């Protein structure tokens, strides 16, 4: 918990500093600060995908705003900066888009589990009433936890949940391509400088159960940004889940519990795995942002605020998914 607090506090301070930096770059204009406030507010709720689009559109209506940054998409070259700064900005766009989608998908998965276990209509209404995506995912996953607990108590007996191990896969090609953008094709030969999967195995172009390291020698911040992009695009397949209840006092409740978990827990486990993978690089997201001083001024602020929103989304998703998984153990 202490580590998480340090990451968020440090990035909050950084966002404040880049507002001043952007203002200086634009001739002392206060537009940068205004854009940061707007993006910061919509950035957190913007992690829901559609809300994020709304937030971006909202700031694009302001003169000098950053319309070149696209969470979940490819940034426009007009964002400015060196090739390395653009790689950093792209990594933030990648993680912002991925974490937004995961929060939305986790909300839906927790909702399905809660509904399948007959959560009360009043509790469902309260969860659906949450407007902020992070509040909504917390509410629906908390309701799923509550529903699992209630149904387990009704069923009695002993619940056992077996699952297949499905570690996330990290694409070597994604990191190799990213490193090329850091160093240029002329100086980065992926064949002569192959990547390795430290702590895991490299098979069919994917690192499984480890971390991609090596490759071309590039700037440390740029290489770290490549790790962020790789984690955002990780392939995390849903495992197979088989639930059993031994000695139930209420066979009907036990059957409902098994059916709900087998159908809905796989998606939650897959999302938990991806969010955990992203959590490993969340500190990098804020740290590398200090290298974006040469972007378009408004985009310096936008990238910083989106980085903060992504970190908050990942933290919320990690906690919410872990709580659901813990409730069935």
N, C-alpha and C positions, 0 to 999 in steps of 0.2 A: 504493500500500500504506500509506503514511504517513497519508493522509487517512482510510482505512478504520479504521486503528488509533485515530485520534483520535475518530472517531464512536463506536466501541464503548466506549472508555475513558470518554468523557464521559457516555454513557448509563449505564454501570455506576455511576459516581459519583452520577448523578441518582437511580438506583434506590435507592441507599443513603440519599440525602437524603429521598426521599419516604417511606421506611419510618419515619424519625423524624417526619416531618410527619404521617403517618397516625396514629402513636402519640399525638402531641400532640392531634390532633383528636378522638381517642377517649378522652381523659382519661388518657393515659399508658400505656395498655394495650400489652403487647408482642405482641398478636395480629397487628398489621400486619407486624412483622418476620417472624413465623412464616409468615404467608401469602405474603410475598414469597419466602421461601426455597423453599416448596413450588411456587409458580408458576414461579419461575426455573428449577427443575429440570425440571418437567413442561412448561414453556413451550417449551424448545428441542425436547424430544422431542414436545411437544404440537403442533408444527407439522405433524405427519403427519395431522392431521384427526381420526382416531379416537382417537389418543393424546391429542390436545389436549382432546377431549371428556372423556376419562378424567381428565386433569389438572384440568379445571374442576370436574368432579363431585367429585373428591377434596377440593378446597378448600371446596366448598359444604357438606361435612359438618362443617366447623368453624364454631363460633358466630361471627357477625359477618363471615363471608367475603362476597366479592362474587359474587352469583349473577345480577346484573343485566347483566354484561358478556358479550357473545356473539361470539367470534371467527367471522367469516364470516357473521354474522347481524345482526339489529337489536337494539341495546342497549335495555334496559327504561328507562322514564323514572325509575324508582326509583333509578337510578344517581346521581341528584342533580346539583347544579351548575347554572350558568347555561346558556342555550341555546348559547353559544359553547363552554363546557367540554364540553357533550354532543357538539357537532360534533367536537371534538378527540378525545374518547373513541371516537366512532363511526369516525373515520378510522383509529384504531389497530386497532379490531375488523375493519375492512375489509381492511387490509393484512396483518393477522395471519392472517385466513382465507384470503386469496388466496395468500400466500407458502407457507402450509401445503399447499394444494392443488397448487401448482406444484412443490414439492419431491417430493410423492408422485408426481405425473405424470412428472416428470423421472426419478425412480428407475425407474419402469415403462418409460419409453422407452429409457433406457440399458440396462436389463435385456434388452429385446427385441433391441436391436442386438447386445449381447454374445452372447446365445443364438443369434441368426441366424448369427453368425460362428464358431459352434462353440467358445465359451470352454470351458475344461476344467471338468469337474464339480466338481473340488476348489475351483477359484476361484469358481465359482457358489455353492457351499455356504458358502464364507467370506464372500462378499458378503451372502448372505441371512441369515447369522448375526448381522449387525449389528443391534442393537436400536434405538439412537438414530437417528431419521430422517435427521439430517444426516450421520452416519457411513455410513448405508446409501446415501444418494445419492452420496456421495463414492466409496464402494467400487464400486458398480455402474457409475458413469460412468468410473472409472479402469479397470475391467475392459473397458468398451467401447473405451476408448482403446487398451488393450493388444491387444484382439482385432482392431481396425482395423489396427494396426501389423503384427501377425503376418500377417494376410491380405494386406495390401499387399506385404509382403516375399515371400510365397509366390507371389503373382500376377505380380510383376515388372511391367515396363512403366511407363507414366506414367498416373496417375489424374487425371482432371479432373472436378470436380463443378460443374455449372451449376445455379443456383437463381434463381427469380423473386424480385424485391424485394417484400416484404410488410410495410411499416411498420405499427406499431400505430396504432389509431384511438382517439382520446380523445373521449368523449361530452360535447358542450357542455351538453346538458340536465342531466347529472349535476352539473356544476359550478354551473350556474345554480340548480338546486334547493338545493344545499348552501349557496350564498351567501344564499339566501333564509332559510335556517335561521339563518345568522349575523346577519342584519340585520332579519328579519321581513318578511313580504310587503308591509306598509304602506310600508316605506322602500326596498325593493329591487324595481325595475322592470326586468326582464331585457330587455324590448322597448326601453325608453329607454336602457338601458345594455348594449348587445350585447357579447358576448365576441368575441375575435379570436384567430386562430391564428398566433402569431408564429413565423416561421421555417418555416411550412408552409402548407397550404391547408385552408380550412374548407369542407366539402362535405357536404350531406345530414345536417347536424347533427354531423359529426365533424371533429376537428382531426387531420390526417394529416401526419406529419413535422415537427411543430412543438409549441409549448406554448400551452395555453389561457391567455389573459391578458385583463385588462379586466373587464367586467361591473360589478356593483354595488360601490361603495366600502364595504368591510367591514374589520373588524379584521384586521391582518396575519397573526396566528397562525391565526385562523379560516379565512382565505382559503388559507393554506398547507396547512391540514388538508384543505380541499376538493381541493387538488391531489393529496394522498395518496389520497383516496377515488377520484378520477378515474383515477389510475394503477393502483390495485388492480383497477378494473373495466375496464381497457383491453381492446379487442378486438384480438387478435394472431393473425391467420389463418396457418395453415401454408402455406409456399411449396411450389411444385412443384420437385422435385429430379431431375436427370437426370445420372447418373454414366456415365463412359466410361473404359475402360482401353486405352490405345494401346500396341501391341507387347507384349502380355503373354507371359511365359515359361510361365505355367500358365493356360491359358484357363478351366479349371474354377474355379480360385480367383478369377480375375478376374470370372467370372459371379456367383459367390457374393457377392463384394464389392459389385458393382453392385446386385444385388438387395437386399441388406441395407441399403445406404445409401439407395436410392430409396424403400424402404418405411418406414424408421425415422428418417432424418435430418430430414424435414419437421417432425415433432412436436418434436424437440429444438431446431430453429431457432426455432419459434414460442414455445416456452417461454423460450429464451434472450432473445428480443426482449422478452417481457413482464417478465422478471426485470431486464433492462437498464433498462426503463422505470421500474420500481419503485426501482432503485438510484439513479436521479436524485433521488428524494424521500426516500431512506432517512435522510439527515441531518435532514430535517424531522420525521420520526417521533419522534425523541428530543427535538428542540428544542421542539416545540410542547407536549410533555408537561409542561413547566414551568408550563403554564396550567391545570392540573387540580386545584388545591388545594382547590376547593370541592365536589368530588365526595364521595360516601360514602367514609369513610376507607379501608375495605378495598379499595375500587375504585381509589383513587389508586395503591395498591401493585400491584394487578392490572394496570391499564393500563400502568404503567411496565414491569413484567416481560414483558408480552406485546409491548410495543414492542421491547424488547431481543431477544426471541425472533424477532420478525419480521425485524429487521435481520440477525441471524445466519443466518436461513434464506435471505434474499435473497443475502447474501454467498456462502454455500455454493453456492446454485444458479447464480449468475453464474459462479463459478469452474469448477464441474463442467461446465456446458454449454459454456463457452468452450474447455475442454480437449478436449472431444469434437469440436467444430467445427474446432479447430486441427489435430486429428489427421488430418483428411481433406484438408487444404489442402496 
